[in-house]
Amino acid sequence: MKAPDVALLMLRDIRKYGIPAKHVLFDSLFTHPKFVMGIYDIGYHSIGRLKNSKTLYSHDGYTYTLKELYGMHKIRAGK
């Protein structure tokens, strides 16, 4: 099995045995839409570093690349 599939199985076991958790933290190696949605389907929220790839992200009804999203939400002095 691939690592993301094993991680989802482990998360299902954690949920089944009642180990308290609300969020799952992971690195960019696991940050794929399928994996993130799998975490959400199990019942957890996810926190992960995103890869700079060709994946498009939806925000306020529009789609953006990661670079465009970071540019829109960049912290600027005085704002």
N, CA, C and O atoms as a GROMACS GRO file, in nm:
protein
  316
    1MET      N    1   0.084  -0.119   0.000
    1MET     CA    2   0.000   0.000   0.000
    1MET      C    3   0.088   0.124   0.000
    1MET      O    4   0.201   0.123   0.048
    2LYS      N    5   0.034   0.230  -0.054
    2LYS     CA    6   0.106   0.357  -0.055
    2LYS      C    7   0.089   0.426   0.080
    2LYS      O    8  -0.008   0.403   0.151
    3ALA      N    9   0.186   0.512   0.114
    3ALA     CA   10   0.188   0.578   0.245
    3ALA      C   11   0.059   0.656   0.275
    3ALA      O   12   0.008   0.644   0.387
    4PRO      N   13   0.003   0.734   0.181
    4PRO     CA   14  -0.122   0.805   0.215
    4PRO      C   15  -0.238   0.710   0.247
    4PRO      O   16  -0.320   0.741   0.333
    5ASP      N   17  -0.244   0.596   0.179
    5ASP     CA   18  -0.350   0.499   0.208
    5ASP      C   19  -0.334   0.438   0.347
    5ASP      O   20  -0.432   0.420   0.419
    6VAL      N   21  -0.210   0.409   0.384
    6VAL     CA   22  -0.182   0.356   0.518
    6VAL      C   23  -0.216   0.460   0.624
    6VAL      O   24  -0.274   0.428   0.727
    7ALA      N   25  -0.181   0.586   0.597
    7ALA     CA   26  -0.211   0.694   0.692
    7ALA      C   27  -0.362   0.707   0.713
    7ALA      O   28  -0.406   0.727   0.826
    8LEU      N   29  -0.440   0.697   0.607
    8LEU     CA   30  -0.587   0.705   0.621
    8LEU      C   31  -0.640   0.587   0.701
    8LEU      O   32  -0.732   0.605   0.782
    9LEU      N   33  -0.586   0.468   0.680
    9LEU     CA   34  -0.627   0.352   0.761
    9LEU      C   35  -0.596   0.374   0.909
    9LEU      O   36  -0.677   0.342   0.996
   10MET      N   37  -0.478   0.430   0.936
   10MET     CA   38  -0.442   0.459   1.075
   10MET      C   39  -0.535   0.562   1.136
   10MET      O   40  -0.573   0.550   1.253
   11LEU      N   41  -0.573   0.663   1.059
   11LEU     CA   42  -0.664   0.765   1.110
   11LEU      C   43  -0.802   0.706   1.138
   11LEU      O   44  -0.867   0.745   1.235
   12ARG      N   45  -0.847   0.614   1.054
   12ARG     CA   46  -0.976   0.547   1.079
   12ARG      C   47  -0.970   0.467   1.210
   12ARG      O   48  -1.065   0.467   1.288
   13ASP      N   49  -0.857   0.399   1.233
   13ASP     CA   50  -0.841   0.324   1.358
   13ASP      C   51  -0.839   0.417   1.478
   13ASP      O   52  -0.899   0.386   1.582
   14ILE      N   53  -0.771   0.530   1.465
   14ILE     CA   54  -0.768   0.627   1.575
   14ILE      C   55  -0.909   0.673   1.608
   14ILE      O   56  -0.945   0.683   1.726
   15ARG      N   57  -0.988   0.702   1.506
   15ARG     CA   58  -1.126   0.747   1.526
   15ARG      C   59  -1.209   0.634   1.590
   15ARG      O   60  -1.289   0.658   1.681
   16LYS      N   61  -1.188   0.511   1.541
   16LYS     CA   62  -1.266   0.397   1.590
   16LYS      C   63  -1.240   0.370   1.739
   16LYS      O   64  -1.332   0.336   1.812
   17TYR      N   65  -1.115   0.386   1.783
   17TYR     CA   66  -1.080   0.359   1.921
   17TYR      C   67  -1.101   0.479   2.014
   17TYR      O   68  -1.070   0.471   2.132
   18GLY      N   69  -1.154   0.588   1.960
   18GLY     CA   70  -1.192   0.701   2.044
   18GLY      C   71  -1.077   0.786   2.094
   18GLY      O   72  -1.092   0.856   2.195
   19ILE      N   73  -0.965   0.783   2.029
   19ILE     CA   74  -0.852   0.868   2.068
   19ILE      C   75  -0.889   1.012   2.029
   19ILE      O   76  -0.917   1.038   1.912
   20PRO      N   77  -0.888   1.105   2.126
   20PRO     CA   78  -0.936   1.241   2.097
   20PRO      C   79  -0.840   1.320   2.006
   20PRO      O   80  -0.721   1.334   2.035
   21ALA      N   81  -0.895   1.370   1.899
   21ALA     CA   82  -0.820   1.456   1.807
   21ALA      C   83  -0.920   1.531   1.720
   21ALA      O   84  -1.027   1.479   1.690
   22LYS      N   85  -0.885   1.652   1.682
   22LYS     CA   86  -0.969   1.731   1.593
   22LYS      C   87  -0.899   1.762   1.461
   22LYS      O   88  -0.963   1.779   1.358
   23HIS      N   89  -0.766   1.768   1.465
   23HIS     CA   90  -0.688   1.809   1.349
   23HIS      C   91  -0.578   1.708   1.320
   23HIS      O   92  -0.530   1.638   1.409
   24VAL      N   93  -0.540   1.702   1.193
   24VAL     CA   94  -0.428   1.619   1.149
   24VAL      C   95  -0.326   1.712   1.085
   24VAL      O   96  -0.358   1.787   0.993
   25LEU      N   97  -0.203   1.707   1.133
   25LEU     CA   98  -0.094   1.790   1.082
   25LEU      C   99   0.000   1.703   1.000
   25LEU      O  100   0.040   1.596   1.045
   26PHE      N  101   0.034   1.748   0.879
   26PHE     CA  102   0.122   1.669   0.793
   26PHE      C  103   0.201   1.759   0.701
   26PHE      O  104   0.171   1.877   0.686
   27ASP      N  105   0.304   1.701   0.640
   27ASP     CA  106   0.396   1.775   0.553
   27ASP      C  107   0.347   1.770   0.409
   27ASP      O  108   0.248   1.703   0.378
   28SER      N  109   0.416   1.839   0.322
   28SER     CA  110   0.375   1.851   0.182
   28SER      C  111   0.378   1.717   0.107
   28SER      O  112   0.316   1.706   0.001
   29LEU      N  113   0.448   1.617   0.159
   29LEU     CA  114   0.452   1.486   0.095
   29LEU      C  115   0.311   1.427   0.084
   29LEU      O  116   0.282   1.354  -0.011
   30PHE      N  117   0.224   1.456   0.180
   30PHE     CA  118   0.090   1.399   0.183
   30PHE      C  119  -0.018   1.496   0.135
   30PHE      O  120  -0.135   1.458   0.131
   31THR      N  121   0.017   1.615   0.099
   31THR     CA  122  -0.082   1.716   0.064
   31THR      C  123  -0.131   1.699  -0.080
   31THR      O  124  -0.087   1.769  -0.171
   32HIS      N  125  -0.222   1.605  -0.096
   32HIS     CA  126  -0.288   1.582  -0.224
   32HIS      C  127  -0.438   1.596  -0.199
   32HIS      O  128  -0.485   1.559  -0.092
   33PRO      N  129  -0.514   1.647  -0.294
   33PRO     CA  130  -0.658   1.665  -0.271
   33PRO      C  131  -0.728   1.538  -0.224
   33PRO      O  132  -0.815   1.545  -0.136
   34LYS      N  133  -0.693   1.422  -0.280
   34LYS     CA  134  -0.757   1.297  -0.241
   34LYS      C  135  -0.730   1.266  -0.093
   34LYS      O  136  -0.820   1.222  -0.021
   35PHE      N  137  -0.608   1.288  -0.049
   35PHE     CA  138  -0.572   1.260   0.090
   35PHE      C  139  -0.642   1.357   0.186
   35PHE      O  140  -0.694   1.316   0.289
   36VAL      N  141  -0.642   1.484   0.151
   36VAL     CA  142  -0.707   1.585   0.236
   36VAL      C  143  -0.857   1.556   0.247
   36VAL      O  144  -0.915   1.567   0.355
   37MET      N  145  -0.920   1.520   0.136
   37MET     CA  146  -1.064   1.487   0.141
   37MET      C  147  -1.088   1.359   0.220
   37MET      O  148  -1.191   1.346   0.286
   38GLY      N  149  -0.995   1.264   0.212
   38GLY     CA  150  -1.007   1.143   0.292
   38GLY      C  151  -1.004   1.173   0.441
   38GLY      O  152  -1.080   1.115   0.518
   39ILE      N  153  -0.918   1.264   0.482
   39ILE     CA  154  -0.912   1.306   0.622
   39ILE      C  155  -1.044   1.370   0.663
   39ILE      O  156  -1.096   1.342   0.770
   40TYR      N  157  -1.096   1.457   0.578
   40TYR     CA  158  -1.222   1.525   0.607
   40TYR      C  159  -1.338   1.424   0.616
   40TYR      O  160  -1.424   1.436   0.703
   41ASP      N  161  -1.339   1.326   0.527
   41ASP     CA  162  -1.445   1.224   0.529
   41ASP      C  163  -1.442   1.140   0.657
   41ASP      O  164  -1.546   1.094   0.703
   42ILE      N  165  -1.323   1.121   0.715
   42ILE     CA  166  -1.311   1.048   0.841
   42ILE      C  167  -1.365   1.131   0.957
   42ILE      O  168  -1.413   1.076   1.056
   43GLY      N  169  -1.356   1.263   0.944
   43GLY     CA  170  -1.410   1.350   1.049
   43GLY      C  171  -1.309   1.443   1.113
   43GLY      O  172  -1.335   1.499   1.219
   44TYR      N  173  -1.194   1.460   1.049
   44TYR     CA  174  -1.091   1.548   1.102
   44TYR      C  175  -1.072   1.669   1.012
   44TYR      O  176  -1.108   1.666   0.894
   45HIS      N  177  -1.016   1.774   1.068
   45HIS     CA  178  -0.970   1.888   0.990
   45HIS      C  179  -0.822   1.867   0.963
   45HIS      O  180  -0.754   1.798   1.039
   46SER      N  181  -0.772   1.925   0.856
   46SER     CA  182  -0.632   1.902   0.821
   46SER      C  183  -0.554   2.033   0.817
   46SER      O  184  -0.606   2.139   0.783
   47ILE      N  185  -0.427   2.020   0.853
   47ILE     CA  186  -0.332   2.130   0.846
   47ILE      C  187  -0.210   2.074   0.776
   47ILE      O  188  -0.147   1.981   0.825
   48GLY      N  189  -0.178   2.129   0.660
   48GLY     CA  190  -0.065   2.076   0.586
   48GLY      C  191   0.001   2.181   0.500
   48GLY      O  192  -0.062   2.278   0.458
   49ARG      N  193   0.126   2.160   0.476
   49ARG     CA  194   0.201   2.250   0.388
   49ARG      C  195   0.169   2.212   0.243
   49ARG      O  196   0.169   2.093   0.209
   50LEU      N  197   0.142   2.310   0.161
   50LEU     CA  198   0.105   2.284   0.022
   50LEU      C  199   0.227   2.286  -0.068
   50LEU      O  200   0.322   2.362  -0.045
   51LYS      N  201   0.223   2.202  -0.170
   51LYS     CA  202   0.330   2.200  -0.271
   51LYS      C  203   0.300   2.306  -0.376
   51LYS      O  204   0.184   2.334  -0.405
   52ASN      N  205   0.404   2.362  -0.432
   52ASN     CA  206   0.386   2.456  -0.542
   52ASN      C  207   0.376   2.374  -0.672
   52ASN      O  208   0.476   2.347  -0.738
   53SER      N  209   0.254   2.334  -0.705
   53SER     CA  210   0.231   2.249  -0.822
   53SER      C  211   0.125   2.314  -0.911
   53SER      O  212   0.089   2.430  -0.893
   54LYS      N  213   0.077   2.238  -1.006
   54LYS     CA  214  -0.024   2.290  -1.098
   54LYS      C  215  -0.166   2.276  -1.044
   54LYS      O  216  -0.262   2.306  -1.115
   55THR      N  217  -0.180   2.231  -0.921
   55THR     CA  218  -0.311   2.215  -0.860
   55THR      C  219  -0.378   2.351  -0.846
   55THR      O  220  -0.314   2.448  -0.806
   56LEU      N  221  -0.506   2.357  -0.878
   56LEU     CA  222  -0.582   2.480  -0.864
   56LEU      C  223  -0.666   2.473  -0.737
   56LEU      O  224  -0.720   2.367  -0.702
   57TYR      N  225  -0.676   2.585  -0.668
   57TYR     CA  226  -0.750   2.593  -0.542
   57TYR      C  227  -0.866   2.690  -0.559
   57TYR      O  228  -0.853   2.792  -0.626
   58SER      N  229  -0.978   2.657  -0.497
   58SER     CA  230  -1.097   2.739  -0.507
   58SER      C  231  -1.104   2.834  -0.387
   58SER      O  232  -1.084   2.793  -0.273
   59HIS      N  233  -1.132   2.961  -0.415
   59HIS     CA  234  -1.145   3.061  -0.310
   59HIS      C  235  -1.243   3.167  -0.356
   59HIS      O  236  -1.222   3.231  -0.459
   60ASP      N  237  -1.351   3.186  -0.281
   60ASP     CA  238  -1.455   3.284  -0.313
   60ASP      C  239  -1.510   3.266  -0.455
   60ASP      O  240  -1.538   3.364  -0.525
   61GLY      N  241  -1.526   3.141  -0.497
   61GLY     CA  242  -1.585   3.113  -0.627
   61GLY      C  243  -1.490   3.121  -0.746
   61GLY      O  244  -1.534   3.102  -0.859
   62TYR      N  245  -1.364   3.148  -0.724
   62TYR     CA  246  -1.265   3.157  -0.831
   62TYR      C  247  -1.157   3.052  -0.806
   62TYR      O  248  -1.139   3.006  -0.694
   63THR      N  249  -1.086   3.014  -0.912
   63THR     CA  250  -0.976   2.920  -0.896
   63THR      C  251  -0.843   2.992  -0.913
   63THR      O  252  -0.828   3.080  -0.997
   64TYR      N  253  -0.746   2.951  -0.831
   64TYR     CA  254  -0.616   3.015  -0.829
   64TYR      C  255  -0.507   2.909  -0.815
   64TYR      O  256  -0.531   2.800  -0.765
   65THR      N  257  -0.387   2.943  -0.861
   65THR     CA  258  -0.270   2.862  -0.830
   65THR      C  259  -0.225   2.899  -0.689
   65THR      O  260  -0.270   2.999  -0.633
   66LEU      N  261  -0.138   2.819  -0.634
   66LEU     CA  262  -0.087   2.847  -0.499
   66LEU      C  263  -0.015   2.982  -0.494
   66LEU      O  264  -0.030   3.057  -0.398
   67LYS      N  265   0.063   3.010  -0.595
   67LYS     CA  266   0.137   3.137  -0.601
   67LYS      C  267   0.041   3.256  -0.601
   67LYS      O  268   0.066   3.356  -0.535
   68GLU      N  269  -0.069   3.245  -0.675
   68GLU     CA  270  -0.168   3.353  -0.679
   68GLU      C  271  -0.235   3.372  -0.543
   68GLU      O  272  -0.259   3.484  -0.499
   69LEU      N  273  -0.266   3.260  -0.475
   69LEU     CA  274  -0.328   3.270  -0.342
   69LEU      C  275  -0.235   3.337  -0.243
   69LEU      O  276  -0.277   3.425  -0.168
   70TYR      N  277  -0.108   3.296  -0.242
   70TYR     CA  278  -0.012   3.358  -0.150
   70TYR      C  279   0.003   3.507  -0.180
   70TYR      O  280   0.017   3.588  -0.088
   71GLY      N  281   0.001   3.543  -0.307
   71GLY     CA  282   0.012   3.684  -0.344
   71GLY      C  283  -0.107   3.765  -0.297
   71GLY      O  284  -0.091   3.881  -0.258
   72MET      N  285  -0.226   3.706  -0.299
   72MET     CA  286  -0.347   3.775  -0.255
   72MET      C  287  -0.350   3.796  -0.104
   72MET      O  288  -0.402   3.897  -0.056
   73HIS      N  289  -0.294   3.701  -0.028
   73HIS     CA  290  -0.304   3.704   0.116
   73HIS      C  291  -0.172   3.730   0.186
   73HIS      O  292  -0.153   3.695   0.303
   74LYS      N  293  -0.082   3.789   0.115
   74LYS     CA  294   0.049   3.821   0.169
   74LYS      C  295   0.035   3.927   0.278
   74LYS      O  296  -0.041   4.022   0.263
   75ILE      N  297   0.108   3.910   0.387
   75ILE     CA  298   0.104   4.009   0.496
   75ILE      C  299   0.186   4.129   0.451
   75ILE      O  300   0.304   4.116   0.417
   76ARG      N  301   0.124   4.242   0.453
   76ARG     CA  302   0.192   4.366   0.412
   76ARG      C  303   0.197   4.462   0.530
   76ARG      O  304   0.102   4.473   0.607
   77ALA      N  305   0.308   4.531   0.544
   77ALA     CA  306   0.324   4.625   0.654
   77ALA      C  307   0.214   4.731   0.650
   77ALA      O  308   0.187   4.792   0.547
   78GLY      N  309   0.151   4.752   0.765
   78GLY     CA  310   0.047   4.855   0.776
   78GLY      C  311  -0.092   4.811   0.734
   78GLY      O  312  -0.186   4.890   0.741
   79LYS      N  313  -0.107   4.687   0.691
   79LYS     CA  314  -0.240   4.637   0.650
   79LYS      C  315  -0.280   4.517   0.729
   79LYS      O  316  -0.389   4.462   0.708
   0.00000   0.00000   0.00000
